[in-house]
Amino acid sequence: MGPGHPREPNRSSRRDVRCCSDTQEDQTDHLQEMLDAAPTEIWEHEKEAGEVKKYLEQMTEENNKLKWVTGHFEEEKNLYSKKIEQLKDALAQKEEEMRELKADS
């Protein structure tokens, strides 16, 4: 987190107090300090944004991999379900043949 970030209340509160100082010179100095610090703060925010972007890209990639794996397992499950149905049908047919053989004998 960079300076002035909401999670760093000390810097923000110091800014507020100093911004409300009585003299024009103090206010000018404070504004100059803010201007001087701005490039660093901008760089820090850009760095944080880059880190967040990288994290989101990694999570998106992982999510896509999980979707692929899930789809692959779903395909396998469907194939096995079809195979099970075929085996059940074959078993039922064999049982029917056995009943017919018993009835004939």
N, C-alpha and C positions, 0 to 999 in steps of 0.2 A: 504494500500500500504506500502510496506517495504522500508527501506532505499535503496537508489540507484535506485529506480523505476523511469522509464522515466518521470513520472509526478512530480518528486521531483528534479528539476534541480539544486537546491542549493547544495545538497550533491554530485551530479555527477560533477558539475563544480568545487567544492572544491577538489574533487579527482584529476581532471585533472590538476589543478593549483599545487597541492601539489606533484603530480607525476613528474612534470617538474622542481622541485626544484634543486638547483645547487649542493648540497652536497650529498655525498654517505650516510651519516648518516641520513639525512632527508628522502632520498628515502627508506632506510632500515626501518626507523621508520614508514613511510607511509605504506610500504608493510606489516609490522607487524600489524599495525592497521587494514588493510584490512583483513589479515588472522584472526585476533581476531574477527572481525565483521562478517566474513563469516558464522559461524554457525547460528547466529541470522538472518542474511539475508536469508539464506536457509530455516530456520524454517518459516519465514514470508512468503516466496514465496510458501512453501508447504501449509501453512495455507490458503493463497489466492486460491491456486489451489484446495484445499479441498472445500472451499466455492463455487467456480465456479462449481465444480463437483456436489455438493449437489444441487445447483440451477438448473443445467442442468437435473439432475435426477427428480427434482420436475416438471420442465417444460415438460419433457418427459411423466411423469405420467399424468399430466393434459391434455396433447395433446392426450394421449391414451384414457382418459375418454371422451374427446370431440369427438373423432372418434367413440367411442362406442355409445354415445348419438346421434350423427349425423346418424349413421347407424340404430339405433333404430327408429328415426323419419322417416328415409327414408323407412323403412319397413312399418311403420304405414301409411305413405303417399301412398305407393303402395297398401296397403289393402283398404284404403278409395277410391282410384282411381278405383279399381276393383268393389267395392261396388256401387260407383256412376254409373259406366257403367252398372252394373246389374239393378240398379233402372231405368236408362234411357231406357234400353231394355224393362223392365216391363211396363214402362209408354207408350212407343211406341206401345207395344202389346195391352195394354188397350185402347189406342186411336184408334187403328185399329179395335178392337172389337166394340167400340162405333160407329165408322163410319159404320160398317157392320150392327149393330142393327138399326141405323137410316135409312140406305138404305133399310132394310127389312120392315120397318114399313110404 
